[in-house]
Amino acid sequence: MKAIVLEKFGDVENLVEREIEKPVIKDKEVLIRVKAASINPVDVKVRSRHAPLAEDLAQYNPLILGWDISGVVVELGNEVSQFQVGDEVFGMINFVGHGKAYAEYVAAPADQLAVKPKNITHIEAAASTLAALTAWQAFDSYGKLRTTDKVLIHAASGGVGHFAVQIAKHIGAHVTATSSASNRDFVLGLGADEHIDYKTTRFENILDDIDFVLESIGGDNFQKSVQVLKPFGSIVTLPSGHTLEDEMAAQEKKLHACYFMAVYSSGRDMQHIASLLEKGIIRPHISHVFRFDEMRKAHLQVETGRTIGKVVVEL
């Protein structure tokens, strides 16, 4: 089968297409013929060895990046009963671990998958995995977003952010979202109630009664976000970068804070995502679709940090 192998950590030139053996599945796995794979910022950070996960993956040869897939089941493990050959499925595979999604075929634990809704394409399904799971788990597992909560979502036009706005509105929250002015209409179109241009407005100067913050910027944005939360409010942060002093300030305010959220593979959560997609409650925005042999271009696009929504590679 074809696969994109990372020959060594570094620039995109180290992503090289190779012919390798198809994976052999275990009893609780299925073999998937991949139709589309999503590219995330973590892919870029691992490739360039700027993520702790890179050190864990350095042991593998060949090392194949990627975790987000949508495709067709072509083989079943001996203990798999929830799927049949021919089923269209999607999911985030073995995160955090060796997902091996940049390939024609992927061996995936059956309990990390969900059936792809018929009303979306494989490209849309692949886009609705890691980013959608992160937003869902932030509000459902790491924090508990409640109906009538006031939530502040940073980077609302990005991969996680644009799903988070839609999910928060579905839950019933009042959503204030930050992005650049150029993405204002896009963010409001997702359902946000209020928009703040982070380039021209200091959100910490105009907000003071927020129940929940989804923080995805890093640096001093954590401390600023703590300032706008009500006592006993919640903050879930995706990147690291805050200081011990910031954490102490959050604790003094008696906040429910998750200082670093790590999304995890979950078939049960993927089924929730599938239901939301099937009902049209959430929809991925896909800004770029690349061919499999354009993987380097896909990485460069994600590396800009300016992608609206998601980047997907089609096989």
C-alpha positions as CSV (number, residue, x, y, z in Angstrom):
1,M,0.0,0.0,0.0
2,K,1.0,3.6,-0.3
3,A,1.9,5.5,2.8
4,I,3.5,8.9,3.7
5,V,6.5,8.1,5.9
6,L,8.2,10.7,8.1
7,E,11.9,9.8,7.4
8,K,13.1,12.1,10.2
9,F,11.8,15.0,12.2
10,G,12.0,18.4,10.6
11,D,10.7,20.1,7.5
12,V,8.0,18.9,5.1
13,E,10.6,17.5,2.8
14,N,10.9,14.6,5.3
15,L,7.4,13.5,4.4
16,V,8.0,10.9,1.7
17,E,5.6,8.5,-0.1
18,R,6.6,4.9,0.2
19,E,5.2,1.4,-0.7
20,I,4.9,-0.6,2.5
21,E,3.1,-3.7,3.7
22,K,-0.6,-3.4,4.6
23,P,-1.2,-3.7,8.3
24,V,-2.3,-7.0,9.9
25,I,-5.2,-6.5,12.2
26,K,-5.6,-7.8,15.7
27,D,-8.8,-9.4,17.1
28,K,-10.4,-6.2,18.2
29,E,-9.4,-4.2,15.2
30,V,-10.8,-3.5,11.7
31,L,-8.9,-2.8,8.5
32,I,-10.1,0.4,6.9
33,R,-9.5,1.5,3.3
34,V,-8.9,5.2,3.9
35,K,-10.9,7.7,1.8
36,A,-9.8,10.9,3.5
37,A,-7.6,12.0,6.4
38,S,-7.6,15.3,8.3
39,I,-4.4,17.2,9.1
40,N,-4.2,19.0,12.5
41,P,-1.7,21.3,14.2
42,V,-0.5,18.4,16.3
43,D,0.6,16.7,13.1
44,V,2.8,19.7,12.2
45,K,4.2,19.9,15.7
46,V,5.1,16.2,15.8
47,R,6.7,16.4,12.4
48,S,8.9,19.3,13.5
49,R,9.6,17.7,16.9
50,H,7.9,20.5,18.7
51,A,5.5,18.3,20.6
52,P,6.2,15.9,23.5
53,L,4.4,13.2,21.6
54,A,7.3,13.2,19.0
55,E,9.6,11.7,21.6
56,D,7.3,8.7,22.1
57,L,6.9,8.2,18.3
58,A,10.6,8.4,17.6
59,Q,10.9,4.6,18.3
60,Y,8.8,3.7,15.2
61,N,10.2,2.8,11.9
62,P,8.5,3.5,9.6
63,L,6.9,6.4,11.4
64,I,3.5,7.3,9.9
65,L,1.8,10.4,11.2
66,G,-1.9,11.2,11.3
67,W,-4.9,10.1,13.4
68,D,-8.1,11.3,11.7
69,I,-9.6,9.1,9.1
70,S,-12.8,8.2,7.2
71,G,-13.1,5.1,5.1
72,V,-14.6,1.7,4.4
73,V,-14.2,-1.4,6.5
74,V,-12.5,-4.2,4.4
75,E,-11.6,-6.7,7.1
76,L,-12.8,-7.6,10.6
77,G,-10.9,-8.9,13.6
78,N,-12.1,-12.1,15.2
79,E,-13.8,-10.3,18.1
80,V,-15.4,-7.4,16.2
81,S,-19.2,-7.6,16.0
82,Q,-20.4,-4.0,15.8
83,F,-19.3,-3.5,12.2
84,Q,-19.5,-5.4,8.9
85,V,-17.3,-5.4,5.8
86,G,-18.4,-2.5,3.6
87,D,-19.4,-0.2,6.5
88,E,-18.3,3.4,6.1
89,V,-16.7,4.6,9.4
90,F,-14.7,7.5,10.8
91,G,-12.7,8.2,13.9
92,M,-9.6,9.5,15.6
93,I,-7.3,6.5,15.8
94,N,-4.9,5.6,18.7
95,F,-4.5,9.2,20.0
96,V,-2.1,9.7,21.7
97,G,-0.1,7.0,20.0
98,H,0.9,5.8,16.6
99,G,-2.2,6.4,14.5
100,K,-0.6,5.8,11.1
101,A,-3.4,7.6,9.2
102,Y,-1.3,8.8,6.3
103,A,-1.8,5.5,4.4
104,E,-4.2,3.7,2.1
105,Y,-5.1,1.2,4.8
106,V,-5.3,1.7,8.5
107,A,-5.7,-0.9,11.3
108,A,-8.1,0.7,13.8
109,P,-9.5,-0.4,17.2
110,A,-13.2,-1.0,16.6
111,D,-14.1,0.8,19.8
112,Q,-12.6,4.1,18.5
113,L,-14.9,4.3,15.5
114,A,-18.4,5.3,14.5
115,V,-20.5,4.7,11.4
116,K,-20.2,7.7,9.0
117,P,-23.6,9.5,8.6
118,K,-24.9,9.1,5.1
119,N,-25.5,12.8,4.7
120,I,-21.9,13.7,4.8
121,T,-18.9,12.8,2.6
122,H,-15.7,11.1,3.7
123,I,-13.9,14.4,3.4
124,E,-16.4,16.0,5.8
125,A,-16.2,13.0,8.2
126,A,-12.4,13.0,8.3
127,A,-12.6,16.7,9.2
128,S,-15.0,16.0,12.1
129,T,-12.8,13.8,14.2
130,L,-9.9,15.2,16.4
131,A,-11.2,18.8,16.3
132,A,-14.8,17.9,16.9
133,L,-13.9,15.4,19.6
134,T,-11.7,18.1,21.3
135,A,-14.7,20.5,21.4
136,W,-17.1,17.8,22.6
137,Q,-14.8,16.5,25.3
138,A,-13.9,20.0,26.5
139,F,-17.6,20.7,27.2
140,D,-18.6,17.2,28.3
141,S,-15.6,15.5,30.0
142,Y,-13.1,18.1,31.1
143,G,-15.7,20.7,32.0
144,K,-19.5,20.7,32.1
145,L,-21.0,23.4,29.9
146,R,-24.6,24.0,31.0
147,T,-27.6,25.4,29.3
148,T,-27.7,29.2,29.9
149,D,-24.0,29.4,30.7
150,K,-22.0,32.2,29.1
151,V,-19.1,30.8,27.3
152,L,-16.0,32.5,25.8
153,I,-14.5,30.6,22.9
154,H,-11.1,31.7,21.7
155,A,-9.8,31.2,18.1
156,A,-13.4,30.5,17.1
157,S,-12.7,30.3,13.4
158,G,-10.1,27.5,13.8
159,G,-10.5,23.7,13.6
160,V,-11.6,23.2,17.3
161,G,-13.1,26.6,17.7
162,H,-15.6,26.4,14.8
163,F,-16.9,23.1,16.2
164,A,-17.0,24.5,19.7
165,V,-19.2,27.4,18.8
166,Q,-21.7,25.0,17.1
167,I,-21.7,22.5,20.0
168,A,-22.0,25.2,22.6
169,K,-25.0,26.7,20.9
170,H,-26.6,23.3,20.6
171,I,-26.2,22.8,24.4
172,G,-27.9,26.2,24.9
173,A,-25.1,28.5,26.0
174,H,-24.6,32.1,25.2
175,V,-21.5,32.2,23.0
176,T,-18.9,35.0,22.9
177,A,-16.2,34.2,20.3
178,T,-12.9,35.8,19.4
179,S,-11.2,35.8,16.0
180,S,-9.9,38.4,13.6
181,A,-12.3,40.9,12.1
182,S,-12.0,39.2,8.7
183,N,-13.6,36.0,10.2
184,R,-16.4,37.8,12.0
185,D,-19.1,36.9,9.6
186,F,-18.0,33.3,9.5
187,V,-18.0,33.0,13.3
188,L,-21.4,34.7,13.7
189,G,-22.7,32.4,10.9
190,L,-21.7,29.4,13.1
191,G,-24.2,30.7,15.7
192,A,-22.0,32.9,18.0
193,D,-24.0,35.5,19.8
194,E,-21.2,38.0,20.1
195,H,-17.9,38.5,18.3
196,I,-14.7,40.2,19.6
197,D,-11.8,41.1,17.3
198,Y,-8.8,40.1,19.3
199,K,-6.6,42.4,17.3
200,T,-8.4,45.6,18.2
201,T,-10.3,44.8,21.5
202,R,-9.0,43.5,24.8
203,F,-11.6,41.1,25.8
204,E,-10.6,41.2,29.4
205,N,-11.6,44.9,29.5
206,I,-15.2,44.3,28.4
207,L,-16.1,40.9,29.8
208,D,-16.6,40.0,33.5
209,D,-19.4,37.5,34.0
210,I,-18.3,34.4,31.9
211,D,-19.1,30.9,33.2
212,F,-16.8,28.9,31.0
213,V,-13.8,29.6,28.8
214,L,-12.3,27.4,26.1
215,E,-8.8,28.7,25.9
216,S,-6.7,27.7,22.9
217,I,-4.2,30.6,22.4
218,G,-1.6,30.0,25.1
219,G,0.7,32.5,26.7
220,D,-0.8,35.2,28.8
221,N,-4.3,34.5,27.3
222,F,-4.9,32.1,30.1
223,Q,-4.4,34.7,32.8
224,K,-6.6,37.2,30.9
225,S,-9.3,34.6,30.5
226,V,-9.2,33.8,34.3
227,Q,-9.9,37.5,34.9
228,V,-13.3,37.4,33.1
229,L,-14.6,34.3,34.8
230,K,-17.1,34.3,37.5
231,P,-16.1,32.7,40.8
232,F,-16.5,28.9,40.5
233,G,-16.4,29.3,36.7
234,S,-14.6,26.8,34.5
235,I,-11.7,27.1,32.1
236,V,-10.4,24.4,29.9
237,T,-7.1,25.1,28.1
238,L,-5.8,23.3,25.0
239,P,-2.1,24.4,24.9
240,S,0.4,24.8,27.7
241,G,2.3,28.0,28.3
242,H,0.7,29.4,31.4
243,T,2.8,29.8,34.6
244,L,2.5,28.5,38.1
245,E,1.4,32.0,39.2
246,D,-1.4,31.8,36.7
247,E,-2.6,28.5,38.1
248,M,-2.5,29.9,41.6
249,A,-4.6,32.8,40.5
250,A,-7.1,30.5,39.1
251,Q,-7.2,28.4,42.3
252,E,-7.6,31.5,44.4
253,K,-10.7,32.4,42.4
254,K,-12.0,28.9,43.1
255,L,-12.3,28.1,39.4
256,H,-13.0,24.7,38.0
257,A,-9.9,24.6,35.7
258,C,-8.3,22.0,33.5
259,Y,-4.9,23.4,32.9
260,F,-4.1,21.1,29.9
261,M,-6.7,19.1,28.1
262,A,-5.6,16.1,26.0
263,V,-8.2,14.8,23.6
264,Y,-8.5,11.0,23.6
265,S,-9.9,8.4,21.2
266,S,-13.4,7.3,22.0
267,G,-15.9,5.5,19.8
268,R,-18.7,6.5,22.2
269,D,-17.9,10.2,21.8
270,M,-17.5,9.7,18.0
271,Q,-21.1,8.3,18.0
272,H,-22.2,11.6,19.7
273,I,-20.4,13.5,16.9
274,A,-22.0,11.3,14.3
275,S,-25.4,12.0,15.7
276,L,-24.8,15.8,15.6
277,L,-23.6,15.6,12.1
278,E,-26.5,13.4,11.0
279,K,-29.0,15.9,12.4
280,G,-27.2,18.9,10.9
281,I,-26.5,20.4,14.3
282,I,-22.8,20.7,13.5
283,R,-21.1,20.9,10.2
284,P,-17.4,21.1,9.4
285,H,-16.0,23.9,7.4
286,I,-13.2,22.7,5.1
287,S,-11.0,25.4,3.7
288,H,-8.6,23.2,1.7
289,V,-8.6,19.7,0.2
290,F,-5.3,18.2,-1.0
291,R,-4.5,15.1,-2.9
292,F,-2.5,12.3,-1.1
293,D,0.6,13.2,-3.0
294,E,0.2,16.9,-1.8
295,M,0.7,16.0,1.9
296,R,3.6,18.5,2.2
297,K,1.3,21.3,0.9
298,A,-1.3,20.3,3.5
299,H,1.2,20.5,6.3
300,L,2.4,23.9,5.0
301,Q,-1.2,25.2,5.0
302,V,-1.8,24.1,8.6
303,E,1.6,25.5,9.6
304,T,0.4,29.0,8.6
305,G,-1.8,29.1,11.7
306,R,-4.4,31.0,9.6
307,T,-6.6,28.1,8.4
308,I,-10.4,28.7,8.8
309,G,-11.8,25.4,9.8
310,K,-10.1,22.3,8.6
311,V,-7.5,20.9,6.1
312,V,-8.2,17.4,4.6
313,V,-6.3,15.1,2.3
314,E,-8.3,12.9,-0.1
315,L,-7.1,9.4,-1.1
